[in-house]
Amino acid sequence: MPEARLTVDPDSVVGPIRRELFGGFVEHLGRHVYDGIYEPGHPSADDEGFRGDVIALMKELGVSTIRYPGGNFVSGFRWEDSVGPVRERPSRLDLAWHSTESNEVGLHEFHGWLDKVGSDLMMAVNLGTRGTLEALDLLEYANIRGGTALSDQRVANGRTEPFNVRMWCLGNEMDGPWQLGHRSADDYGKLASQTAKGMRQIDPDLQLVVCGSSGAHMPTFGEWERVVLTHTYDDVDLISCHAYYEERNGDLQSFLASAVDMDGFIDTVIATADHVGAVRGSKKKIDISFDEWNVWYIERFHNEDRIAGIDNWPTAPRLLEDIYSVADAVVFGSLMISLLKHADRVASASLAQLVNVIAPIMTEPGGPAWRQTTFYPFAITSRLARGDALRVRLDTPTYETAAYGEVPLVDAVATRDPETGQSAVFLVNRSVEEAVQVTVAISGLGDVSVIETHTLADADVYAKNTLDDVERVAPRANDSAAISDGVLHVTLPPVSWTAVALG
């Protein structure tokens, strides 16, 4: 059996774990909103039409801040359509996903749902087909207490208190040719700077996120960040990263190493941002909002029949409803490890998305809601990863991949909460054939014991939870975890994600 060793040192702090790291993303796309979070006729629906079973799962998932309303959707979105009496709201064409948007669920309704699930709003503004003035209008509507035309309109629409949205995204994926209003880095950077300056004239304490690259694969990656930040460095707080991963051509070994790519992506964006800061002679640091990340089978989506036709604009069609396997969940868990390993600079992250659309939660109209395999690493990590992220010293075997070369067989990160004294270790075994015996030196944590363990693995790495068997896959306690003489011993099954809580 291969062996790996790591050391957890409470003084080797990467940075504080900000709760925004466990954020999510709701876009008006497919069945995410309609038949997902909102289904008035469902047996569990509350008086506002929101599914109670989904609300319960969202609370269990532990999502902090939710980015809304897109995504590609936002670049054609008129925010005014989403407020006022529901019966008077216009239906609009959504060009991003070739659908019809009814606007039945809008800003007020969605914020009410956030109150139910215990999450905060991260608002995206349309800098695709609209611009600075519309962003300022939305900010006034949302955050000014009263006494102006737009804030009084919000009050008249039933919301006396401001929404007080603190985090705002300046557009979405503006580097992408698929985006409505796609611009060059130079043009977008100027618009984003102008918009940010205007928004800060209303509220100087906002957190503003400028669009970075929509993927490290983009031909403009790196240069896009440099040019955009050259325009906006003094105006914004964060720059976005987006990344999706999938198993390609049956290459499971490379897929299991996807977090190696995420690590490199984050490091490159940090280096680029710091370069711009150095050129400007600035002491300010731009952090990262990794506000879209997930496993997503994009090639499968592109190869499917796309919705098309001038007279074919369905409402809430089934789109991007990937059903996730054990292997997908292990990669998912390793991506969360990467985010934690960069907690000093990744200040916010949004799992894309939350319900039905490449999501940890699935629903059936009139039927059940259930947890996908990816639900578990997110929910458990969100609950256990508190306090500081710790940099572990890791000695592990390696293996060769076609996509990333030689990579570590085991990946890991640790966390410790100085207030409670509780710690957690998160581990992934990327071997497709062999279990790995891991020893973790934890004497620096003091006299601790194992509180709980969770391992997600299965003899069938492609096992999934489906409507026919919603509980086929779930994490189990790892009975191999034991402490002796200041060392934690734990065995990791092949293709597995494990969490061990200590205290």
QUIZIZI-V421686 format. One record per residue. N is the residue number from 0. SS is DSSP state (2 for helix, 1 for strand, 0 for the rest). Layout:
N_SS / N_SS
This chain:
0_0 / 1_1 / 2_1 / 3_1 / 4_1 / 5_1 / 6_1 / 7_0 / 8_0 / 9_0 / 10_0 / 11_0 / 12_1 / 13_1 / 14_1 / 15_1 / 16_0 / 17_0 / 18_2 / 19_2 / 20_2 / 21_2 / 22_1 / 23_1 / 24_1 / 25_0 / 26_0 / 27_0 / 28_0 / 29_0 / 30_0 / 31_0 / 32_0 / 33_1 / 34_0 / 35_0 / 36_0 / 37_1 / 38_0 / 39_0 / 40_0 / 41_0 / 42_0 / 43_0 / 44_1 / 45_0 / 46_0 / 47_0 / 48_0 / 49_1 / 50_1 / 51_2 / 52_2 / 53_2 / 54_2 / 55_2 / 56_2 / 57_2 / 58_2 / 59_2 / 60_2 / 61_0 / 62_0 / 63_0 / 64_1 / 65_1 / 66_1 / 67_1 / 68_0 / 69_0 / 70_0 / 71_2 / 72_2 / 73_2 / 74_2 / 75_2 / 76_0 / 77_0 / 78_2 / 79_2 / 80_2 / 81_2 / 82_0 / 83_0 / 84_0 / 85_2 / 86_2 / 87_2 / 88_0 / 89_0 / 90_0 / 91_1 / 92_1 / 93_1 / 94_0 / 95_0 / 96_0 / 97_0 / 98_1 / 99_1 / 100_1 / 101_0 / 102_0 / 103_0 / 104_0 / 105_0 / 106_2 / 107_2 / 108_2 / 109_2 / 110_2 / 111_2 / 112_2 / 113_2 / 114_2 / 115_2 / 116_2 / 117_0 / 118_0 / 119_1 / 120_1 / 121_1 / 122_1 / 123_1 / 124_1 / 125_0 / 126_0 / 127_0 / 128_0 / 129_0 / 130_0 / 131_2 / 132_2 / 133_2 / 134_2 / 135_2 / 136_2 / 137_2 / 138_2 / 139_2 / 140_2 / 141_2 / 142_2 / 143_0 / 144_0 / 145_0 / 146_0 / 147_0 / 148_2 / 149_2 / 150_2 / 151_2 / 152_2 / 153_2 / 154_2 / 155_2 / 156_0 / 157_0 / 158_0 / 159_0 / 160_0 / 161_0 / 162_0 / 163_0 / 164_0 / 165_0 / 166_1 / 167_1 / 168_1 / 169_1 / 170_0 / 171_0 / 172_0 / 173_0 / 174_0 / 175_0 / 176_0 / 177_0 / 178_0 / 179_0 / 180_0 / 181_0 / 182_0 / 183_0 / 184_2 / 185_2 / 186_2 / 187_2 / 188_2 / 189_2 / 190_2 / 191_2 / 192_2 / 193_2 / 194_2 / 195_2 / 196_2 / 197_2 / 198_2 / 199_2 / 200_2 / 201_2 / 202_0 / 203_0 / 204_0 / 205_0 / 206_1 / 207_1 / 208_1 / 209_1 / 210_0 / 211_0 / 212_0 / 213_0 / 214_0 / 215_0 / 216_0 / 217_0 / 218_0 / 219_0 / 220_0 / 221_0 / 222_2 / 223_2 / 224_2 / 225_2 / 226_2 / 227_2 / 228_2 / 229_2 / 230_2 / 231_2 / 232_0 / 233_0 / 234_0 / 235_0 / 236_0 / 237_1 / 238_1 / 239_1 / 240_1 / 241_1 / 242_1 / 243_1 / 244_1 / 245_0 / 246_0 / 247_0 / 248_0 / 249_0 / 250_0 / 251_2 / 252_2 / 253_2 / 254_2 / 255_2 / 256_0 / 257_2 / 258_2 / 259_2 / 260_2 / 261_2 / 262_2 / 263_2 / 264_2 / 265_2 / 266_2 / 267_2 / 268_2 / 269_2 / 270_2 / 271_2 / 272_2 / 273_2 / 274_2 / 275_2 / 276_2 / 277_2 / 278_2 / 279_2 / 280_0 / 281_0 / 282_0 / 283_0 / 284_0 / 285_0 / 286_1 / 287_1 / 288_1 / 289_1 / 290_1 / 291_1 / 292_1 / 293_1 / 294_1 / 295_0 / 296_0 / 297_2 / 298_2 / 299_2 / 300_2 / 301_2 / 302_2 / 303_0 / 304_0 / 305_0 / 306_0 / 307_0 / 308_0 / 309_0 / 310_0 / 311_0 / 312_0 / 313_0 / 314_0 / 315_0 / 316_0 / 317_0 / 318_0 / 319_0 / 320_0 / 321_0 / 322_0 / 323_0 / 324_1 / 325_2 / 326_2 / 327_2 / 328_2 / 329_2 / 330_2 / 331_2 / 332_2 / 333_2 / 334_2 / 335_2 / 336_2 / 337_2 / 338_2 / 339_2 / 340_2 / 341_0 / 342_0 / 343_0 / 344_0 / 345_1 / 346_1 / 347_1 / 348_1 / 349_1 / 350_1 / 351_1 / 352_0 / 353_0 / 354_1 / 355_0 / 356_0 / 357_0 / 358_0 / 359_0 / 360_1 / 361_1 / 362_1 / 363_0 / 364_0 / 365_0 / 366_0 / 367_0 / 368_1 / 369_1 / 370_1 / 371_0 / 372_2 / 373_2 / 374_2 / 375_2 / 376_2 / 377_2 / 378_2 / 379_2 / 380_2 / 381_2 / 382_2 / 383_2 / 384_0 / 385_0 / 386_0 / 387_1 / 388_1 / 389_1 / 390_0 / 391_0 / 392_1 / 393_1 / 394_1 / 395_0 / 396_0 / 397_1 / 398_1 / 399_1 / 400_1 / 401_0 / 402_0 / 403_0 / 404_1 / 405_1 / 406_1 / 407_1 / 408_0 / 409_1 / 410_1 / 411_1 / 412_1 / 413_1 / 414_1 / 415_1 / 416_0 / 417_0 / 418_0 / 419_0 / 420_0 / 421_0 / 422_1 / 423_1 / 424_1 / 425_1 / 426_1 / 427_1 / 428_1 / 429_0 / 430_0 / 431_0 / 432_0 / 433_0 / 434_0 / 435_1 / 436_1 / 437_1 / 438_1 / 439_1 / 440_1 / 441_0 / 442_2 / 443_2 / 444_2 / 445_0 / 446_0 / 447_0 / 448_0 / 449_1 / 450_1 / 451_1 / 452_1 / 453_1 / 454_1 / 455_1 / 456_0 / 457_0 / 458_0 / 459_0 / 460_0 / 461_0 / 462_0 / 463_1 / 464_0 / 465_1 / 466_0 / 467_0 / 468_1 / 469_0 / 470_0 / 471_0 / 472_0 / 473_0 / 474_0 / 475_1 / 476_0 / 477_0 / 478_0 / 479_0 / 480_0 / 481_1 / 482_1 / 483_1 / 484_0 / 485_0 / 486_1 / 487_1 / 488_1 / 489_1 / 490_1 / 491_1 / 492_0 / 493_0 / 494_0 / 495_1 / 496_1 / 497_1 / 498_1 / 499_1 / 500_1 / 501_1 / 502_0
